[in-house]
C-alpha cells in the first residue's frame, strides 16, 4: 500500500466500484460493509471473526427480507443505515486501493440512496408479476452481483 501523501487523489476504478457497492448497500444494507470484509486479507482470529460476522449478517438480511414481517427499507432509519453502509463501503474500497477517500465515501452514500429508492420502486412496480419473495430473490441476485463486481480483485 502506498503512503497517504503519495496516493493519487482519485481513481476512476474505485469511484465506479464505490457506486456499485453503494447500489448493493441500497438493496441489502449489510453488503456495504460485508463485501469488503469478506474479500479482505484480515489476519488472525480477529479477521476470521469479522468474516464470520459479516457472512452471518448478510445471510440474516437475505433471509429476513423474504419474511412477511420485513418492513419497508424506506422507513427510518432504513435509508440512513443504507447510506452509511454505502459510505463505509466506499471508504473501505478507497483505503484498500490507497486513494483519496472523500469522493468514494460520497458516491457510496449517494448510490446507496439511489439503490434504496430504486429497489423499492422496482419491487412495487413488479409486484403484479410474481410473489414478493421471488422479486426479493431477484433483487438479491442483482445486489450480490453488484457487490461482487465492486470488490473483485
CORSULUR-V450060 format. One record per backbone hydrogen bond with DSSP energy under -1.0 kcal/mol. CO is the residue of the C=O (numbers start at 1). NH is the residue of the N-H. E is the energy in kcal/mol with one decimal. If there is no record, write none. Layout:
co:CO nh:NH e:E
co:CO nh:NH e:E
This chain:
co:8 nh:100 e:-1.2
co:11 nh:15 e:-2.4
co:12 nh:16 e:-2.7
co:13 nh:17 e:-2.4
co:14 nh:18 e:-2.4
co:15 nh:19 e:-1.9
co:16 nh:20 e:-2.3
co:17 nh:21 e:-2.8
co:18 nh:22 e:-2.3
co:19 nh:23 e:-2.6
co:20 nh:24 e:-2.0
co:21 nh:25 e:-2.4
co:22 nh:26 e:-1.9
co:23 nh:27 e:-1.3
co:24 nh:28 e:-3.2
co:28 nh:31 e:-2.1
co:30 nh:34 e:-2.7
co:31 nh:35 e:-1.9
co:33 nh:37 e:-1.7
co:34 nh:38 e:-3.3
co:35 nh:39 e:-1.2
co:37 nh:40 e:-1.3
co:43 nh:47 e:-1.2
co:44 nh:48 e:-1.7
co:45 nh:49 e:-2.7
co:46 nh:50 e:-2.4
co:47 nh:51 e:-2.3
co:48 nh:52 e:-2.6
co:49 nh:53 e:-2.7
co:50 nh:54 e:-2.5
co:51 nh:55 e:-2.6
co:52 nh:56 e:-2.6
co:53 nh:57 e:-2.3
co:54 nh:58 e:-2.2
co:55 nh:59 e:-2.5
co:56 nh:60 e:-2.6
co:57 nh:61 e:-2.2
co:58 nh:62 e:-2.9
co:59 nh:63 e:-2.1
co:60 nh:64 e:-3.1
co:61 nh:65 e:-2.1
co:63 nh:66 e:-1.4
co:64 nh:67 e:-1.2
co:67 nh:70 e:-1.9
co:72 nh:75 e:-1.3
co:75 nh:78 e:-2.4
co:77 nh:81 e:-2.5
co:78 nh:82 e:-2.4
co:79 nh:83 e:-2.5
co:80 nh:84 e:-2.5
co:81 nh:85 e:-2.4
co:82 nh:86 e:-2.4
co:83 nh:87 e:-2.5
co:84 nh:88 e:-2.8
co:85 nh:89 e:-2.2
co:86 nh:90 e:-2.3
co:87 nh:91 e:-2.2
co:88 nh:92 e:-2.5
co:89 nh:93 e:-2.3
co:90 nh:94 e:-2.3
co:91 nh:95 e:-2.8
co:92 nh:96 e:-2.4
co:93 nh:97 e:-1.8
co:94 nh:98 e:-1.2
co:94 nh:99 e:-2.1
co:101 nh:105 e:-2.4
co:102 nh:106 e:-2.5
co:103 nh:107 e:-2.9
co:104 nh:108 e:-2.4
co:105 nh:109 e:-2.1
co:106 nh:110 e:-2.7
co:107 nh:111 e:-2.8
co:108 nh:112 e:-1.7
co:109 nh:113 e:-1.9
co:110 nh:114 e:-2.3
co:111 nh:115 e:-2.9
co:112 nh:116 e:-2.6
co:113 nh:117 e:-2.3
co:114 nh:118 e:-3.2
co:115 nh:119 e:-2.3
co:116 nh:120 e:-1.8
co:117 nh:121 e:-2.6
co:118 nh:122 e:-2.6
co:119 nh:123 e:-2.4
co:120 nh:124 e:-2.1
co:121 nh:125 e:-2.8
co:122 nh:126 e:-2.4
co:126 nh:129 e:-2.1
co:131 nh:135 e:-1.7
co:132 nh:136 e:-2.5
co:133 nh:137 e:-1.8
co:134 nh:138 e:-2.0
co:135 nh:139 e:-2.4
co:136 nh:140 e:-2.4
co:137 nh:141 e:-2.1
co:138 nh:142 e:-1.8
co:139 nh:143 e:-2.9
co:140 nh:144 e:-3.2
co:141 nh:145 e:-2.1
co:142 nh:146 e:-2.5
co:143 nh:147 e:-2.5
co:144 nh:148 e:-2.5
co:145 nh:149 e:-2.4
co:146 nh:150 e:-2.1
co:147 nh:151 e:-1.7
